[in-house]
Amino acid sequence: MMGSKDLEAEIHPLKNEDKRLQENLGSQTTKEDNLKGLPRQPGLSGCRTVAFFLSLFVCLFVVFVVSFIIPCPDRPASQGTWRVYYNAAVTYDFLATEDINRDRIQDVLFLYKNTNSSNNSNLSCADEGFSSPCTFVAAVSGANGSVLWERPAAQDGALVQCAVPQPQGGRTSSACILVGRPSSFVAVDVFTGETLWSHPSSFGGNASILSSLFRLPDVDADGAPDLLVLTQEEKEVSGYIYSGSTGHQIGHRGSLGVGGTSGSLLHVTRMGAHYILFPCASSLCGRSVKGLHETVTGRGSPLKRDPLWEGMLNATTHGLLWRSPGAIRYLMTVPGKVGEDLLLVSSEACVLLDGQELAPRWIFSAARVLRRPILGYYKPDTLAVVIENGTGIDRQVGCTCFRGPTFVHS
């Protein structure tokens, strides 16, 4: 038989559930009372408050120090337009930029020929052993045009190459290398204008200096790139290689095996091989720098040859297999998709050649190009070349982004 309690639970189930709920609520109330009876820890909350305000104070102190106590570097106000006048001076086809006074603005380096320097320098041609007039090297601020330094550097400037690294003890400086006429070879510190080294050149007395001062890899491992100078004596073109850190000649004179020419350039193939390119009438001629280096030194050279180009070069005439439509007037390198391409302007057409395969990318007729094409950014972030063809009412100006020329009448 069922007990009295079981019978009552079966008869009154809801009443039994209410009792269980009351018991559970009473148990929870007892637990909460026990928790309230435990002692609190007021010190922990206080430590957290102190740590928060201390961190906030440190952050505000750092901001105050950086903003008001530590001075910002002085930076001269950059003028939108400035002019520097050199009365009765003759300028050269040279202009370079470098941050000389460390103000994060590119400054300007240039050459001029005059009897005396500007009013900002007391040096004269006679102070450096030159007769008047002579060639001065000058550096002016890109911010406001003020003269940073200037000095006589040669009797008559012929070639110049700036931003040439110069190892000096534990640091590396930068120099402008100037090849002057009749026989000077000098390096000038870009930042101070002081002479780093100076030597008489080893060119022949009847030699004339051609083209640019080419920068070669540092073959002699002296911390500075080597330099190549091309000269012409009678009808023979020769090459001289010099150390970029001392100005001393490396080896002896080396013949390029071609007749008199101008407008040469140094080209690097995609294999990393260096070649001297120069126009030979209606052909593009070339000479491996590795071969020239081995000739002047009489020993092996770490420089490279490009097998593809060696296959195109004629060992006797040094002519390439590609022939130009007409006599070549201008030869220049332009940036390509990979490496550099070659732009040739001849008496008949303008041709853009692939810098490795020497295959034409585009050709167009332009028989009256009177000026050297000009590279520049004529659209935002797009390098283009401007070619001027014709004169008068038939004058056309073409601008190309190396995909193909577009000409307009001006």
ZASERO-400959 format. One record per residue (C-alpha): residue number from 1; residue in one letter; x negated, y negated, z. Coordinates in Angstrom, 2 decimals. Layout:
N
[NUM, "A", [X, Y, Z]]
...
This chain:
410
[1, "M", [0.00, 0.00, 0.00]]
[2, "M", [-1.14, -3.56, -0.65]]
[3, "G", [-2.37, -5.73, 2.16]]
[4, "S", [-0.42, -8.78, 3.19]]
[5, "K", [-3.01, -11.13, 1.71]]
[6, "D", [-3.07, -9.41, -1.66]]
[7, "L", [0.68, -9.38, -1.75]]
[8, "E", [0.83, -13.07, -0.97]]
[9, "A", [-1.76, -13.87, -3.70]]
[10, "E", [0.23, -11.94, -6.23]]
[11, "I", [3.44, -13.68, -5.26]]
[12, "H", [1.94, -17.20, -5.05]]
[13, "P", [-1.03, -17.33, -7.60]]
[14, "L", [-1.02, -21.12, -8.00]]
[15, "K", [-1.18, -21.68, -4.28]]
[16, "N", [-4.25, -19.47, -4.09]]
[17, "E", [-6.02, -21.44, -6.89]]
[18, "D", [-5.44, -24.71, -5.02]]
[19, "K", [-7.16, -23.29, -1.96]]
[20, "R", [-10.21, -22.31, -4.02]]
[21, "L", [-10.49, -25.80, -5.54]]
[22, "Q", [-10.33, -27.39, -2.10]]
[23, "E", [-13.10, -25.11, -0.88]]
[24, "N", [-15.35, -26.05, -3.85]]
[25, "L", [-14.76, -29.77, -3.33]]
[26, "G", [-15.61, -29.44, 0.31]]
[27, "S", [-18.85, -27.66, -0.53]]
[28, "Q", [-19.93, -30.43, -2.99]]
[29, "T", [-19.11, -33.13, -0.43]]
[30, "T", [-21.28, -31.40, 2.12]]
[31, "K", [-24.24, -31.26, -0.34]]
[32, "E", [-23.92, -34.98, -1.15]]
[33, "D", [-23.89, -35.81, 2.56]]
[34, "N", [-27.03, -33.78, 3.04]]
[35, "L", [-28.78, -35.63, 0.16]]
[36, "K", [-27.77, -38.99, 1.57]]
[37, "G", [-29.21, -37.97, 4.85]]
[38, "L", [-32.70, -37.46, 3.35]]
[39, "P", [-35.14, -40.39, 3.83]]
[40, "R", [-35.73, -42.60, 0.70]]
[41, "Q", [-39.19, -43.54, -0.72]]
[42, "P", [-39.15, -47.32, -1.17]]
[43, "G", [-42.95, -47.41, -1.86]]
[44, "L", [-42.63, -45.60, -5.22]]
[45, "S", [-40.26, -48.21, -6.65]]
[46, "G", [-42.52, -51.01, -5.44]]
[47, "C", [-45.61, -49.49, -7.11]]
[48, "R", [-43.76, -49.27, -10.39]]
[49, "T", [-42.79, -52.94, -10.16]]
[50, "V", [-46.34, -54.01, -9.35]]
[51, "A", [-47.77, -51.95, -12.24]]
[52, "F", [-45.29, -53.46, -14.69]]
[53, "F", [-46.04, -57.07, -13.74]]
[54, "L", [-49.79, -56.39, -13.64]]
[55, "S", [-49.70, -54.99, -17.21]]
[56, "L", [-47.64, -57.95, -18.36]]
[57, "F", [-50.13, -60.37, -16.78]]
[58, "V", [-53.10, -58.65, -18.44]]
[59, "C", [-51.42, -58.80, -21.87]]
[60, "L", [-50.60, -62.50, -21.48]]
[61, "F", [-54.16, -63.22, -20.33]]
[62, "V", [-55.64, -61.48, -23.39]]
[63, "V", [-53.33, -63.41, -25.71]]
[64, "F", [-54.31, -66.67, -24.01]]
[65, "V", [-58.05, -65.94, -24.31]]
[66, "V", [-57.85, -64.96, -27.98]]
[67, "S", [-55.59, -67.89, -28.92]]
[68, "F", [-57.11, -70.80, -27.02]]
[69, "I", [-60.50, -70.03, -25.50]]
[70, "I", [-62.34, -68.10, -28.26]]
[71, "P", [-62.92, -70.63, -31.08]]
[72, "C", [-61.99, -69.74, -34.64]]
[73, "P", [-64.80, -69.96, -37.22]]
[74, "D", [-64.97, -73.29, -38.97]]
[75, "R", [-63.78, -73.08, -42.55]]
[76, "P", [-64.07, -76.15, -44.73]]
[77, "A", [-60.93, -77.35, -46.38]]
[78, "S", [-60.81, -76.19, -49.98]]
[79, "Q", [-60.13, -78.92, -52.50]]
[80, "G", [-57.91, -78.05, -55.40]]
[81, "T", [-60.14, -79.95, -57.85]]
[82, "W", [-63.68, -81.28, -57.57]]
[83, "R", [-66.37, -82.55, -59.94]]
[84, "V", [-70.14, -82.77, -59.79]]
[85, "Y", [-71.87, -85.09, -62.26]]
[86, "Y", [-75.36, -84.44, -63.65]]
[87, "N", [-76.18, -87.37, -65.88]]
[88, "A", [-78.45, -86.74, -68.88]]
[89, "A", [-78.75, -83.04, -68.00]]
[90, "V", [-78.75, -80.13, -70.44]]
[91, "T", [-76.78, -77.05, -69.37]]
[92, "Y", [-77.38, -73.37, -70.11]]
[93, "D", [-74.98, -70.61, -71.03]]
[94, "F", [-74.98, -69.16, -67.53]]
[95, "L", [-72.62, -69.26, -64.57]]
[96, "A", [-72.44, -66.94, -61.54]]
[97, "T", [-70.43, -66.86, -58.31]]
[98, "E", [-71.29, -65.63, -54.82]]
[99, "D", [-70.32, -66.51, -51.26]]
[100, "I", [-73.54, -68.34, -50.38]]
[101, "N", [-72.53, -70.27, -47.25]]
[102, "R", [-70.42, -67.41, -45.79]]
[103, "D", [-67.13, -69.33, -45.80]]
[104, "R", [-65.27, -66.59, -47.68]]
[105, "I", [-64.99, -68.84, -50.75]]
[106, "Q", [-66.97, -68.02, -53.88]]
[107, "D", [-69.67, -70.60, -54.58]]
[108, "V", [-71.12, -71.46, -58.00]]
[109, "L", [-74.66, -70.86, -59.31]]
[110, "F", [-75.81, -72.46, -62.57]]
[111, "L", [-78.84, -73.77, -64.46]]
[112, "Y", [-79.50, -77.21, -65.86]]
[113, "K", [-82.47, -78.99, -67.40]]
[114, "N", [-83.32, -82.51, -66.34]]
[115, "T", [-86.24, -84.78, -65.49]]
[116, "N", [-85.28, -84.81, -61.81]]
[117, "S", [-82.85, -83.03, -59.53]]
[118, "S", [-79.67, -84.63, -58.25]]
[119, "N", [-79.66, -87.00, -55.28]]
[120, "N", [-79.25, -84.05, -52.91]]
[121, "S", [-82.83, -82.80, -53.35]]
[122, "N", [-86.22, -84.45, -53.19]]
[123, "L", [-87.98, -81.77, -55.26]]
[124, "S", [-89.23, -82.73, -58.70]]
[125, "C", [-90.61, -80.74, -61.61]]
[126, "A", [-94.16, -81.75, -60.67]]
[127, "D", [-93.72, -80.34, -57.14]]
[128, "E", [-93.46, -76.85, -58.63]]
[129, "G", [-96.15, -77.35, -61.26]]
[130, "F", [-93.84, -77.99, -64.21]]
[131, "S", [-93.88, -80.87, -66.63]]
[132, "S", [-90.78, -83.01, -66.93]]
[133, "P", [-88.07, -82.10, -67.91]]
[134, "C", [-87.78, -78.61, -66.41]]
[135, "T", [-85.09, -76.08, -65.50]]
[136, "F", [-83.36, -76.31, -62.11]]
[137, "V", [-81.33, -73.64, -60.33]]
[138, "A", [-78.44, -75.11, -58.34]]
[139, "A", [-75.81, -73.76, -55.97]]
[140, "V", [-72.68, -75.78, -55.17]]
[141, "S", [-69.87, -75.04, -52.75]]
[142, "G", [-66.77, -73.55, -54.29]]
[143, "A", [-64.65, -75.31, -51.66]]
[144, "N", [-65.58, -78.94, -52.31]]
[145, "G", [-68.46, -79.07, -54.83]]
[146, "S", [-71.12, -80.13, -52.34]]
[147, "V", [-74.66, -79.09, -53.29]]
[148, "L", [-75.86, -76.21, -51.11]]
[149, "W", [-79.37, -76.12, -52.58]]
[150, "E", [-81.21, -76.74, -55.83]]
[151, "R", [-84.80, -76.42, -56.95]]
[152, "P", [-87.02, -76.34, -60.05]]
[153, "A", [-87.50, -72.74, -61.16]]
[154, "A", [-89.02, -72.69, -64.66]]
[155, "Q", [-90.29, -74.90, -67.42]]
[156, "D", [-87.47, -73.69, -69.65]]
[157, "G", [-84.97, -71.03, -68.64]]
[158, "A", [-84.45, -68.10, -70.98]]
[159, "L", [-82.76, -65.27, -69.06]]
[160, "V", [-81.21, -65.07, -65.62]]
[161, "Q", [-79.59, -62.31, -63.58]]
[162, "C", [-78.05, -62.96, -60.16]]
[163, "A", [-76.83, -60.74, -57.31]]
[164, "V", [-79.94, -58.55, -57.54]]
[165, "P", [-80.52, -56.84, -54.15]]
[166, "Q", [-83.85, -57.66, -52.51]]
[167, "P", [-85.05, -55.48, -49.59]]
[168, "Q", [-86.63, -57.65, -46.88]]
[169, "G", [-87.70, -55.71, -43.83]]
[170, "G", [-84.61, -54.33, -42.15]]
[171, "R", [-82.13, -56.33, -44.21]]
[172, "T", [-81.18, -56.72, -47.85]]
[173, "S", [-80.91, -60.15, -49.41]]
[174, "S", [-79.69, -61.19, -52.85]]
[175, "A", [-81.68, -62.97, -55.54]]
[176, "C", [-81.41, -64.65, -58.90]]
[177, "I", [-84.12, -63.39, -61.26]]
[178, "L", [-85.16, -65.98, -63.82]]
[179, "V", [-87.27, -65.31, -66.90]]
[180, "G", [-88.60, -68.62, -68.13]]
[181, "R", [-90.48, -69.90, -71.12]]
[182, "P", [-93.31, -69.77, -71.88]]
[183, "S", [-94.43, -67.17, -69.31]]
[184, "S", [-92.74, -67.19, -65.90]]
[185, "F", [-90.92, -64.53, -63.93]]
[186, "V", [-89.46, -65.68, -60.61]]
[187, "A", [-86.96, -64.50, -57.97]]
[188, "V", [-85.02, -67.08, -55.95]]
[189, "D", [-83.11, -66.25, -52.76]]
[190, "V", [-79.42, -66.84, -53.43]]
[191, "F", [-78.66, -68.00, -49.89]]
[192, "T", [-81.61, -70.34, -49.28]]
[193, "G", [-83.07, -71.20, -52.69]]
[194, "E", [-86.53, -70.11, -51.54]]
[195, "T", [-88.91, -68.30, -53.90]]
[196, "L", [-89.16, -64.59, -53.06]]
[197, "W", [-91.82, -63.78, -55.65]]
[198, "S", [-93.26, -65.33, -58.80]]
[199, "H", [-95.49, -63.89, -61.52]]
[200, "P", [-96.55, -64.85, -65.02]]
[201, "S", [-94.75, -62.69, -67.56]]
[202, "S", [-96.67, -60.16, -69.63]]
[203, "F", [-95.06, -61.00, -72.97]]
[204, "G", [-97.24, -61.73, -75.95]]
[205, "G", [-97.98, -65.34, -76.81]]
[206, "N", [-95.93, -65.19, -80.00]]
[207, "A", [-93.06, -63.15, -78.53]]
[208, "S", [-89.56, -64.59, -78.33]]
[209, "I", [-87.14, -63.38, -75.67]]
[210, "L", [-83.97, -61.69, -76.88]]
[211, "S", [-80.54, -61.18, -75.39]]
[212, "S", [-79.87, -60.65, -71.69]]
[213, "L", [-81.82, -59.52, -68.66]]
[214, "F", [-80.59, -55.94, -68.26]]
[215, "R", [-80.24, -54.24, -64.88]]
[216, "L", [-81.37, -50.59, -64.80]]
[217, "P", [-81.09, -47.92, -62.09]]
[218, "D", [-83.73, -48.02, -59.35]]
[219, "V", [-86.13, -45.52, -60.92]]
[220, "D", [-89.14, -46.43, -58.75]]
[221, "A", [-87.05, -46.12, -55.54]]
[222, "D", [-88.08, -49.48, -54.06]]
[223, "G", [-84.57, -50.49, -52.99]]
[224, "A", [-83.84, -52.83, -55.92]]
[225, "P", [-82.63, -52.15, -59.47]]
[226, "D", [-85.24, -52.28, -62.21]]
[227, "L", [-85.04, -54.90, -64.95]]
[228, "L", [-85.37, -54.64, -68.72]]
[229, "V", [-86.39, -57.51, -71.00]]
[230, "L", [-86.29, -57.28, -74.81]]
[231, "T", [-88.63, -59.41, -76.90]]
[232, "Q", [-89.30, -59.86, -80.59]]
[233, "E", [-92.77, -60.36, -82.03]]
[234, "E", [-92.85, -60.79, -85.79]]
[235, "K", [-90.27, -58.16, -86.87]]
[236, "E", [-90.72, -55.69, -84.02]]
[237, "V", [-88.46, -55.47, -80.98]]
[238, "S", [-90.11, -54.32, -77.75]]
[239, "G", [-88.93, -53.55, -74.24]]
[240, "Y", [-90.58, -54.43, -70.90]]
[241, "I", [-89.47, -52.82, -67.63]]
[242, "Y", [-90.08, -54.58, -64.29]]
[243, "S", [-89.54, -53.74, -60.65]]
[244, "G", [-86.61, -55.73, -59.30]]
[245, "S", [-88.12, -56.02, -55.81]]
[246, "T", [-91.63, -57.26, -56.70]]
[247, "G", [-91.50, -58.42, -60.33]]
[248, "H", [-94.43, -56.20, -61.27]]
[249, "Q", [-94.35, -54.52, -64.67]]
[250, "I", [-93.68, -50.79, -64.79]]
[251, "G", [-95.88, -49.10, -67.39]]
[252, "H", [-96.63, -50.96, -70.59]]
[253, "R", [-94.73, -52.41, -73.54]]
[254, "G", [-92.50, -50.00, -75.46]]
[255, "S", [-91.30, -50.44, -79.03]]
[256, "L", [-87.65, -49.83, -79.85]]
[257, "G", [-88.53, -48.89, -83.41]]
[258, "V", [-86.23, -51.44, -85.04]]
[259, "G", [-86.66, -54.80, -86.71]]
[260, "G", [-85.73, -58.19, -85.32]]
[261, "T", [-82.21, -58.35, -83.93]]
[262, "S", [-80.18, -60.16, -81.31]]
[263, "G", [-76.92, -59.62, -79.50]]
[264, "S", [-77.96, -56.37, -77.82]]
[265, "L", [-76.27, -54.95, -74.74]]
[266, "L", [-76.69, -52.15, -72.21]]
[267, "H", [-74.00, -49.47, -72.31]]
[268, "V", [-73.41, -46.57, -69.92]]
[269, "T", [-71.65, -43.52, -71.34]]
[270, "R", [-69.21, -41.44, -69.35]]
[271, "M", [-72.01, -38.94, -68.78]]
[272, "G", [-73.93, -41.65, -66.89]]
[273, "A", [-76.54, -42.12, -69.65]]
[274, "H", [-77.88, -45.62, -70.38]]
[275, "Y", [-78.30, -46.80, -73.99]]
[276, "I", [-79.43, -50.10, -75.49]]
[277, "L", [-77.07, -51.01, -78.34]]
[278, "F", [-77.78, -53.66, -80.96]]
[279, "P", [-76.40, -54.59, -84.39]]
[280, "C", [-78.42, -53.49, -87.40]]
[281, "A", [-76.78, -55.26, -90.34]]
[282, "S", [-73.57, -53.25, -90.88]]
[283, "S", [-74.49, -50.41, -88.51]]
[284, "L", [-74.53, -49.97, -84.76]]
[285, "C", [-78.01, -48.95, -83.62]]
[286, "G", [-79.09, -47.65, -80.25]]
[287, "R", [-81.97, -46.41, -78.14]]
[288, "S", [-81.90, -44.21, -75.06]]
[289, "V", [-83.22, -46.01, -71.96]]
[290, "K", [-84.56, -42.66, -70.76]]
[291, "G", [-86.65, -42.37, -73.92]]
[292, "L", [-87.90, -45.95, -73.57]]
[293, "H", [-88.79, -45.37, -69.91]]
[294, "E", [-90.75, -42.24, -70.79]]
[295, "T", [-92.57, -44.18, -73.52]]
[296, "V", [-93.66, -47.08, -71.29]]
[297, "T", [-94.65, -44.91, -68.30]]
[298, "G", [-96.08, -41.88, -70.10]]
[299, "R", [-94.23, -39.46, -67.80]]
[300, "G", [-90.80, -37.94, -67.31]]
[301, "S", [-87.84, -40.07, -66.29]]
[302, "P", [-84.95, -39.23, -63.93]]
[303, "L", [-82.55, -41.11, -66.21]]
[304, "K", [-80.05, -39.19, -68.35]]
[305, "R", [-79.41, -38.57, -72.03]]
[306, "D", [-75.94, -37.98, -73.45]]
[307, "P", [-75.91, -34.89, -75.73]]
[308, "L", [-73.07, -36.31, -77.83]]
[309, "W", [-74.90, -39.57, -78.44]]
[310, "E", [-78.21, -37.85, -79.07]]
[311, "G", [-76.48, -35.89, -81.82]]
[312, "M", [-75.28, -39.12, -83.43]]
[313, "L", [-78.59, -40.97, -83.16]]
[314, "N", [-81.03, -40.87, -86.04]]
[315, "A", [-84.44, -40.09, -84.54]]
[316, "T", [-86.21, -42.32, -87.08]]
[317, "T", [-83.96, -45.34, -87.58]]
[318, "H", [-82.05, -45.11, -84.26]]
[319, "G", [-78.86, -45.82, -86.20]]
[320, "L", [-75.54, -44.37, -85.03]]
[321, "L", [-73.30, -42.43, -87.40]]
[322, "W", [-70.55, -45.05, -87.11]]
[323, "R", [-70.85, -47.87, -89.63]]
[324, "S", [-69.23, -51.27, -89.29]]
[325, "P", [-66.99, -52.85, -91.96]]
[326, "G", [-69.33, -55.76, -92.62]]
[327, "A", [-72.28, -57.27, -90.78]]
[328, "I", [-71.86, -57.22, -86.99]]
[329, "R", [-71.65, -60.71, -85.46]]
[330, "Y", [-70.67, -59.99, -81.87]]
[331, "L", [-71.00, -56.88, -79.72]]
[332, "M", [-69.57, -56.64, -76.21]]
[333, "T", [-68.29, -54.15, -73.66]]
[334, "V", [-64.71, -54.26, -72.39]]
[335, "P", [-63.05, -52.21, -69.63]]
[336, "G", [-61.40, -49.03, -70.88]]
[337, "K", [-59.14, -46.42, -69.36]]
[338, "V", [-62.22, -44.42, -68.35]]
[339, "G", [-65.50, -46.33, -68.31]]
[340, "E", [-66.16, -49.09, -70.82]]
[341, "D", [-65.24, -49.41, -74.49]]
[342, "L", [-67.06, -51.39, -77.19]]
[343, "L", [-65.66, -54.37, -79.07]]
[344, "L", [-67.35, -55.17, -82.39]]
[345, "V", [-66.65, -58.31, -84.40]]
[346, "S", [-67.99, -58.13, -87.94]]
[347, "S", [-67.71, -60.30, -91.02]]
[348, "E", [-64.76, -58.20, -92.18]]
[349, "A", [-62.87, -56.94, -89.13]]
[350, "C", [-62.62, -56.55, -85.36]]
[351, "V", [-62.91, -53.01, -84.05]]
[352, "L", [-62.39, -51.55, -80.59]]
[353, "L", [-64.41, -48.34, -80.22]]
[354, "D", [-63.98, -45.65, -77.61]]
[355, "G", [-66.97, -45.96, -75.28]]
[356, "Q", [-67.82, -42.26, -75.45]]
[357, "E", [-66.65, -40.86, -78.76]]
[358, "L", [-67.22, -44.11, -80.75]]
[359, "A", [-63.87, -43.51, -82.45]]
[360, "P", [-61.87, -46.64, -83.40]]
[361, "R", [-58.94, -47.37, -81.09]]
[362, "W", [-57.70, -50.15, -83.37]]
[363, "I", [-58.98, -52.18, -86.33]]
[364, "F", [-57.66, -55.40, -87.80]]
[365, "S", [-58.95, -57.72, -90.48]]
[366, "A", [-60.50, -60.94, -89.19]]
[367, "A", [-63.03, -62.38, -91.59]]
[368, "R", [-63.51, -65.79, -89.96]]
[369, "V", [-64.14, -65.21, -86.27]]
[370, "L", [-66.40, -68.13, -85.42]]
[371, "R", [-66.64, -67.70, -81.64]]
[372, "R", [-67.45, -64.88, -79.29]]
[373, "P", [-64.24, -63.24, -77.93]]
[374, "I", [-63.36, -64.25, -74.37]]
[375, "L", [-62.22, -61.88, -71.64]]
[376, "G", [-59.80, -63.12, -69.00]]
[377, "Y", [-56.59, -62.60, -67.05]]
[378, "Y", [-54.06, -64.43, -69.21]]
[379, "K", [-51.20, -62.51, -67.59]]
[380, "P", [-51.02, -61.48, -63.92]]
[381, "D", [-53.12, -58.36, -63.22]]
[382, "T", [-53.65, -57.71, -66.94]]
[383, "L", [-57.12, -58.06, -68.45]]
[384, "A", [-57.03, -59.22, -72.06]]
[385, "V", [-59.34, -60.58, -74.74]]
[386, "V", [-58.74, -63.67, -76.86]]
[387, "I", [-60.04, -63.67, -80.45]]
[388, "E", [-59.96, -66.84, -82.53]]
[389, "N", [-59.77, -66.32, -86.28]]
[390, "G", [-59.86, -69.01, -88.96]]
[391, "T", [-59.93, -72.80, -88.81]]
[392, "G", [-57.55, -75.69, -89.42]]
[393, "I", [-53.97, -74.86, -90.32]]
[394, "D", [-54.91, -71.20, -90.86]]
[395, "R", [-56.32, -70.86, -87.34]]
[396, "Q", [-54.97, -67.85, -85.46]]
[397, "V", [-55.46, -66.97, -81.81]]
[398, "G", [-55.02, -63.32, -80.93]]
[399, "C", [-54.57, -61.93, -77.44]]
[400, "T", [-54.75, -58.22, -76.79]]
[401, "C", [-54.58, -56.07, -73.69]]
[402, "F", [-56.70, -53.46, -75.52]]
[403, "R", [-53.63, -51.63, -76.80]]
[404, "G", [-53.62, -53.65, -80.01]]
[405, "P", [-53.94, -57.26, -81.15]]
[406, "T", [-51.14, -59.80, -81.36]]
[407, "F", [-51.87, -62.98, -83.31]]
[408, "V", [-50.09, -66.31, -83.29]]
[409, "H", [-50.74, -69.44, -85.35]]
[410, "S", [-51.92, -72.46, -83.38]]
